Amino acid sequence: MKTDPLKDNELHDKINRETARVHWSELERHFAHGAVVYVSEALDLVEVAVRIAHDDKAAITQWMTEGKIAKVSDVQASTWQAADTLLWASVVSPFVLVQPERHAVH
């Protein structure tokens, strides 16, 4: 029986500890290999990583259909390269999930 991804606290905590802010320049080689995945600011990066680690096809497919996760596009990459943008990143081999920092709403 598969573990419910939302109840896998051990994996959630591990991914949370390993999630870090990284400049785009540090991710460019992964992008060149097609391994960098954009995660919308509307989603929780750690939850997405846990669901990918659990191969939760239903959630992943839904997010892809909604455009909330996708391989980083060339346009995103060049925009982030020009500014050497700081992104949140989480590794779920073979992918590096990235999410722009959320901006505070005033």
N, C-alpha and C positions, 0 to 999 in steps of 0.2 A: 504494500500500500504506500502511495506517495505521500510525503509530508505536505501539508498545506503551506505554501510559500509564506503566507502572512503569519504563520505560527512558528516559523523557523528562526527563533530569536538568536540562536547561536550564530547562524550565518549572517543574519541582519547586523548583529553587533560587530562581527569580523569585517564585513564590507564597510560598515560605517567608520570603523577605525582606520581602514585603508583608503578611504576616500580623501582626496586632497585637492587643493587649488594648484593648478599647473598652467604655465604659460603655453600658448599654442605652439610656440617654437619647439617645445619639448615633445610635442605630439606629432609633428609633421612626418616623421619616418613611419609612424603607425598609419597615418592617413595615406601615405604612398602605397601601403600594402592593403588598403581598403578595410582597415580594421577599426576605424573610428566611427562611433555611432552617436548622433545627436539625440539628446533627450530634452523635450520641451520643458520650459520652466513651470508648466502646469502640472508636471508629474514630480513625484519624489524620486530623486536619483537612486537612492539606496533601495527603495521598493522595486524599481525597474531592474536593478542589478540582481536582486534576490530572485525575481520572477524569471529572468533570463537564466540564472544559474539553475533554476528548477525546471527549465525548458517549458514554461507555462505558455504554450502556443496560443491559447485563446486570448489571453491578455496582450501578448506581444502582437498578434495579428490585429486586434482591435486598435491598439495604439498606432500601428503602422498605417492602417486604413484611415485613421483620424489625423495622420501627419504628425503625431506626437513623438514618434521615434523614427529615425531614418539614418541611412549612411550619410555622413557629412558631405555636403555638396561642394563642388569646386568654388562656387560663389561664397559659401560660408567660409571655406578654408582661406580664400584670398582676403576676405574681409578681416578674419581673425589674424592672418599673417601680417597684414598691414599695420594692425594695432598691437600685435603680439598680445592678444587678449588673454586675460586670466580666466580660466574655466575650472569648474569642479570636474574632477575626473575619478572614475572608478573602473578598475580592471575586472572583467569577467572573461577570462581567456576563452577564445582568442581575441575578444573585443576590448576596446577602451571606450567606455561610455563617457560622454562629455555633456556638460550643461552650463550654459551661461549663468553667471551669478544673478540671483534675483535682486531686483532693485527695490528698495524700500518705497512703499507707497505712503505719501503724506496726505 
